[in-house]
Amino acid sequence: MNIAWMRRIDYWIGVPVIKVLRLFARQPESLRGDFVPSKVPQRVVCAKFIGLGSVVLALPLLKALKQEGAQVGFWTFKGQASLLEQCGWVDRVFVIEPTLRNFIPSLIRSLRAVRAFRTPAFIDLESTANFSAILSFLSGAQIRVGFISAKPIRESLFTHRVSLTPERHMVENHLTMGVSLGLPLTNDASLPQPPADWVSSAQSRRTIIINVNASDLSWHRLWPESSLVELCSRLIEKTSATLVFPGAPGERPRVQLVVNLLLAAGIPSHRIENLAGKTTLKGLTGLLSESNLVISVDSGIMHLAAWVGVPVLGLFGPETTSLFAPWSKKGHALSAKLPCSPCLTVAADKITFCRDNQCMKLLTANAVLQKCLQILGRDHVEIVS
């Protein structure tokens, strides 16, 4: 199922289901909840279904829960399962397959497994989805924590509500949810180290990784091909690096389009490498860890680069930079800062009426190049000529 169909189903089926379920959900007098546990419950289930990058941003919360002695379960779609199973901070992963054939059977199986987990607490990491709010109630958890995000119908199923605010990064918003379960306010907000076998110990290959694709959540995040070609041509002139283009199998056509345009512009083929569809998630993190710099639009690859600790530059337009900028000491964000940005906000359910993403088109290749050279110089990378 694509994102558009998921949204339709989530609204037309989700809203009526919640209206029925909330007849059986006791409403607390305080949005903070009628009580806050003195210590973290022994078992906690978190749920986040869409966005590999969003799962990365939840890792500090998962680490904090584990360090307080909780068994952590995570409910998600299949695409995020391998990261969660191997990150070291999750005990059980409950997987739903978002396909027409397997959705209902996998939903029933995972619901049974969550009920058998007997969790007293549920944290809904989705911002606006009715689906995850419904699952929080069906899980049987007595404590259900969710975001206040201008969705009062879904919020009626939660016992503890946490304000989702752009004044705090998403990592910090996640950790604030844990406070409702007894986590201290002073938790370490840094991303935990990735598994040792997910990062490379090899010396850098003098590469700059450029991610040209965003998820199918919104095409508005994409940077124009003309800007990409101009930036890449200038990087070839200014550095001795090889430009590597990653991506999922379905993203290979756009990557190949950019590569073809670069070849047509006279860029030597040995300075360009198209790896879209050729790496596993583990292989991708290893590739990122070897790079001198990662340039990416707002996407999962951008957050993976921050996780492995390499310099990363995120290109932002329609999304909220303060919420989703790369969460790392070597993370940087660049935006044209138009008055209409951000438009893909949580309050608007990540839906915009824009048909011309000027916020990305007006982010010039020269501005990005200067920022890249500044980052490379600051980190004493010896590829700048």
SVG drawing of the C-alpha trace seen along z (x, -y; Angstrom):
<svg xmlns="http://www.w3.org/2000/svg" viewBox="-19 -35 64 50">
<polyline fill="none" stroke="black" stroke-width="0.4" points="0.0,0.0 1.3,-3.5 1.1,-6.5 -1.9,-8.0 -4.0,-4.8 -2.7,-4.5 -3.9,-8.0 -7.3,-7.4 -7.8,-4.2 -6.4,-5.8 -9.0,-8.5 -12.1,-6.9 -11.8,-3.7 -9.7,-5.0 -11.9,-7.9 -15.1,-5.8 -13.2,-3.1 -11.8,-5.5 -15.2,-7.1 -16.4,-3.6 -13.4,-2.7 -13.4,-5.9 -16.7,-5.0 -14.7,-2.4 -11.7,-4.5 -11.8,-6.4 -10.7,-10.0 -8.1,-11.3 -8.8,-14.7 -5.3,-15.9 -3.7,-15.8 -0.5,-14.7 -2.4,-11.7 -4.1,-11.0 -0.8,-9.4 2.8,-9.1 4.6,-5.9 7.4,-6.4 9.6,-4.1 9.5,-2.8 7.2,0.2 8.9,3.5 7.6,3.8 7.0,1.0 5.8,1.2 6.6,-1.6 5.0,-2.0 6.3,-3.8 5.3,-2.5 6.5,-4.9 10.0,-6.3 13.4,-4.7 14.8,-8.0 12.0,-8.4 13.0,-5.1 16.7,-6.3 15.4,-9.4 13.6,-7.1 16.8,-5.3 17.7,-7.6 14.3,-6.9 14.7,-3.1 18.2,-3.3 16.8,-5.2 14.0,-2.7 16.4,0.2 18.8,-1.4 16.0,-1.8 15.4,2.0 12.4,2.2 11.8,4.9 11.1,2.9 8.9,4.1 8.5,2.2 5.6,2.4 6.4,1.4 6.2,2.1 8.6,4.6 10.9,2.0 12.1,0.9 12.3,4.3 16.0,5.2 17.3,2.0 15.3,2.5 16.2,6.2 19.9,5.5 20.2,2.0 20.6,3.6 17.9,1.6 14.8,3.7 13.8,7.0 10.9,7.8 9.9,6.5 6.3,6.9 6.0,6.7 3.1,5.7 3.5,6.1 1.8,3.2 0.7,5.1 -2.8,5.9 -2.3,9.6 -0.4,9.7 -1.7,6.7 -4.6,8.3 -2.9,11.6 0.2,9.9 -1.8,7.4 -3.7,10.2 -0.5,12.1 1.3,9.1 -1.6,8.0 -1.7,11.4 2.0,11.2 1.7,7.8 -1.2,8.9 0.9,11.9 3.7,9.5 1.3,8.1 2.7,4.6 1.4,2.1 2.6,-0.9 2.4,-1.9 4.2,-4.9 2.7,-5.9 5.6,-7.6 3.4,-8.4 2.4,-12.1 -1.1,-12.0 -1.9,-8.4 -5.3,-7.0 -4.0,-3.5 -1.3,-3.6 -3.7,-5.2 -6.2,-2.3 -3.4,0.2 -2.4,-1.5 -5.9,-0.8 -6.1,2.8 -2.7,3.6 -4.3,3.7 -1.9,1.2 -3.2,-0.7 -0.8,-3.6 -1.0,-5.0 1.2,-7.9 0.7,-9.9 1.4,-13.3 -0.9,-16.3 -0.8,-17.3 -4.1,-19.0 -5.9,-15.6 -8.3,-15.5 -10.2,-12.4 -7.1,-10.2 -5.8,-11.8 -8.9,-10.7 -7.5,-7.1 -4.4,-8.2 -4.1,-8.4 -1.0,-10.6 -0.6,-13.3 2.7,-15.0 2.9,-18.3 4.8,-17.9 6.6,-21.2 9.0,-22.4 11.0,-24.2 12.5,-20.8 14.1,-18.3 12.2,-15.1 14.7,-13.2 13.9,-15.5 10.1,-15.2 10.5,-11.4 12.4,-11.5 9.7,-13.8 7.2,-11.0 9.3,-8.8 8.9,-11.2 5.3,-10.2 6.5,-6.7 8.9,-7.8 12.0,-8.5 14.1,-11.3 14.2,-14.6 18.0,-14.5 18.5,-11.5 21.3,-11.4 19.8,-12.6 22.7,-11.5 22.1,-8.8 23.6,-5.5 26.4,-3.8 25.3,-1.6 26.2,2.1 29.9,2.6 29.4,4.8 27.2,2.1 30.1,-0.4 33.3,-0.1 36.7,-0.4 38.4,-0.8 40.1,-4.0 38.0,-6.4 37.8,-5.9 37.6,-9.6 33.9,-9.6 31.1,-12.1 27.7,-10.4 24.8,-12.2 21.2,-11.1 18.9,-12.5 15.7,-10.7 13.2,-11.2 10.6,-8.8 7.2,-8.6 5.7,-10.6 6.2,-13.7 7.9,-14.7 8.2,-18.3 11.5,-17.3 13.3,-16.6 16.0,-19.0 15.9,-19.7 18.1,-17.6 19.7,-20.8 20.9,-21.9 22.2,-18.4 24.2,-18.4 25.6,-21.8 26.7,-20.9 28.2,-17.6 30.1,-19.2 31.6,-21.7 32.4,-19.0 34.3,-17.1 36.3,-20.3 37.0,-21.2 37.7,-17.8 39.3,-14.5 36.4,-12.5 34.3,-9.9 30.6,-10.8 28.5,-7.8 24.7,-7.7 22.8,-5.3 19.1,-4.5 16.4,-1.8 15.7,0.4 12.6,-1.8 14.8,-4.9 17.3,-3.7 15.7,-5.4 16.1,-9.0 19.6,-8.2 20.4,-6.9 18.9,-10.1 21.2,-12.2 24.2,-10.0 23.4,-10.2 23.1,-14.0 26.5,-14.1 28.1,-11.9 26.5,-14.1 28.1,-17.1 31.5,-15.5 32.1,-14.1 34.5,-11.1 32.6,-7.8 35.2,-6.7 34.3,-9.6 30.6,-8.5 29.1,-5.4 25.4,-4.4 24.7,-2.1 20.9,-2.5 19.3,0.9 22.7,2.6 23.1,2.4 21.4,3.9 20.6,1.6 23.7,2.9 25.8,2.4 24.4,-1.1 25.4,-2.1 28.9,-0.7 29.1,-2.7 28.0,-5.9 30.6,-5.3 33.4,-5.3 32.4,-8.6 33.9,-12.1 30.6,-13.8 26.9,-12.9 24.7,-15.3 21.0,-14.5 17.5,-15.8 15.4,-15.1 15.3,-11.3 16.2,-8.1 19.7,-8.2 20.3,-11.6 19.4,-10.3 21.5,-7.1 24.5,-9.2 24.0,-11.2 23.7,-7.9 27.1,-6.5 28.7,-9.9 30.0,-11.2 29.6,-14.8 26.2,-15.2 24.4,-18.2 20.6,-18.0 18.8,-20.1 15.5,-21.3 12.5,-23.1 9.0,-21.9 9.9,-20.1 10.6,-21.6 14.3,-21.9 14.1,-22.3 12.4,-19.0 14.2,-16.9 17.7,-18.3 20.5,-15.7 20.9,-14.9 24.7,-14.9 27.6,-17.1 28.7,-16.8 25.1,-17.4 24.2,-20.5 21.1,-21.8 20.6,-24.3 17.3,-25.9 16.2,-28.8 14.0,-29.9 11.0,-31.0 8.0,-32.4 5.9,-29.5 8.3,-26.9 7.7,-24.6 4.4,-23.5 4.7,-19.7 3.8,-20.2 2.5,-17.8 -0.6,-20.0 -1.3,-19.8 -0.9,-16.0 2.1,-16.3 -0.2,-17.4 0.4,-20.5 -1.4,-22.1 1.8,-23.3 2.4,-22.2 5.7,-24.1 8.4,-23.5 10.2,-26.8 11.6,-26.2 13.9,-23.5 14.3,-25.2 15.6,-28.4 18.2,-26.5 21.1,-27.2 23.9,-24.8 26.5,-27.5 25.1,-27.9 25.2,-24.1 28.7,-23.9 30.1,-26.6 28.6,-24.8 30.1,-21.5 33.5,-23.0 33.2,-24.7 32.2,-21.3 35.0,-19.4 37.6,-22.1 36.2,-22.2 36.7,-18.4 40.2,-18.6 39.3,-16.3 42.1,-16.3 40.1,-15.9 39.6,-19.6 42.0,-20.7"/>
</svg>
